[in-house]
Amino acid sequence: MISMQVPFLDLKREAAIHRTGLEKALARVMARGWYILGPELEALEQEFAGMLGVPYAAGVASGTDALTLALEASGAVVPGRGEEVVTTALTAAFTALAVWRAGAIPRFVDVDPATLQIDASRIEACVGEKTRAILPVHLYGHACDIVAVLELAQRNHLTVIEDACQAHGSRLEETAVGAFAQASAFSFYPTKNMGAFGDAGMILTRDHDLLLRVRKLRHGGQNRAQHHELLGYCSRLDELQAAVLRCKLPDLEERNEIRRRLAARYDEAFSGLDLLRLPVSRGLLPNRHLYPVRTPRRDELRRFLKECGIETLVHYPVPLPSQPAFRRFVLPGQEFPVAQKAAQELLSLPLYPELQEEELQHVIRAVRRFFKA
Ligand SMILES: Cc1ncc(COP(=O)(O)O)c(C=O)c1O
C-alpha cells in the first residue's frame, strides 16, 4: 500500500483557508484596542443565536463554563445542597465536571446500544428526591432523544440544559440542536466544527432572565461596574476569539455539508464490512463532528491504521462512571454495560472538510484491507 500520512485533524489547513479574513479580523480588534466584552462578542452572540434560531446568547470562556453557568443561572441547582444532575455515562469528562463546578452531583445513565446517546428510557430510574436537572449530551454531533428527555423532565419538574458542545449546526426536524431546552451550551474548542484559536464557549437560551444572570455571572457577578451582586466567575469570551469565530461562522453550514459528504463516502465504502457505524436517526441532520465506528477488533484495527500512516482517536476510552474522579458518584448496584462495551470498540476515523480525496481513499482502502474486503 502507498505510504501516506493522514492526520486525525489538521487545523493549519483550515487557518490557511480563512487566512485573509482572520488577519483582517485580528487587525480590526487591535485597531479598536478593546479586548473584553466589546462589539465583536456582541455581534457574534447575535449572529450565532440567529443562525440557530434562538433569541439570546452569551459568550463565556469555554464549553465547560457554558454548562456550569447555564446550570447555575437556570436556578435549577443551589450549590452545596447535594442536589443532583443526571447525565450520560459516555461523554467528555467536562460534561460532568461542569455539574460538579456548579455545586451539584452528577448521576450517570447508560447509553442506547445503537445511537450511544443517553438512554432516555433509563433516566427516570435515576431520578430521586435530590434530582434537579438533566444534562443530555448531543454526542458526536448527532442528537440525543431530546423530545423524550424534555417530556420526562416536564413530568418530573426538572430543568434541561442541552450539552451541544459537539453539535454546531446539527438539526433535528429542522430545529437546531441546542434550541430545544431552556438553555444549551456550545464549545468553541479549536477542534470543534467551529473552533476558536483557544478556549471559548457560548450559552444559548430563550429565557431572558437566565441570559441576564449569565451576563452577571460571567463577569464576576457584577450588576454594574465594581458592584458585585452575585458570587460570579471570571469567564468571558474575549474580542480576539470572537473575531476569529465571526470569521468562521458564515462557512459553518457549508463545511458541515462537506463533512456529511465525506461521511457518506465512508458509509458507502464500509457497508457490508463487519464494522458498526452510528445510525442517523430519522429527521436528524448531523454535523458529523466525529466519525466513530465500532468493532470488537478496535485495538488491532487502530494499530493497522497507524502502520498505514492513519491517525485515529477514541471517543471515549473510559466511560465516566469508571473514571477515578467520578466513581464516587455511582449509585450502589449501578452498572453501565452498554457504555463499557462501546468504550472498548469505538474508533474515530479522520473526517474534516480539508481531508483530501486521496487521503479519504487511503483510509477507505486501509479499512477494507483490514477486513479483507
Ligand atoms: C460533549 C462535550 N461537553 C463539554 C465539553 C467542554 O468544552 P470545552 O473544552 O470548551 O470546555 C466538550 C469539549 O471538550 C464536549 O465535547
The ligand as an ORCA input file, in Angstrom:
! r2SCAN-3c Opt
* xyz 0 1
  C     -19.626     16.906     24.927
  C     -18.723     17.964     25.472
  N     -19.094     18.639     26.570
  C     -18.319     19.621     27.087
  C     -17.121     19.962     26.524
  C     -16.287     21.029     27.146
  O     -15.975     22.085     26.266
  P     -14.639     22.928     26.485
  O     -13.483     22.054     26.162
  O     -14.797     24.087     25.541
  O     -14.641     23.390     27.907
  C     -16.698     19.287     25.362
  C     -15.433     19.608     24.683
  O     -14.373     19.304     25.109
  C     -17.510     18.261     24.838
  O     -17.143     17.580     23.745
*
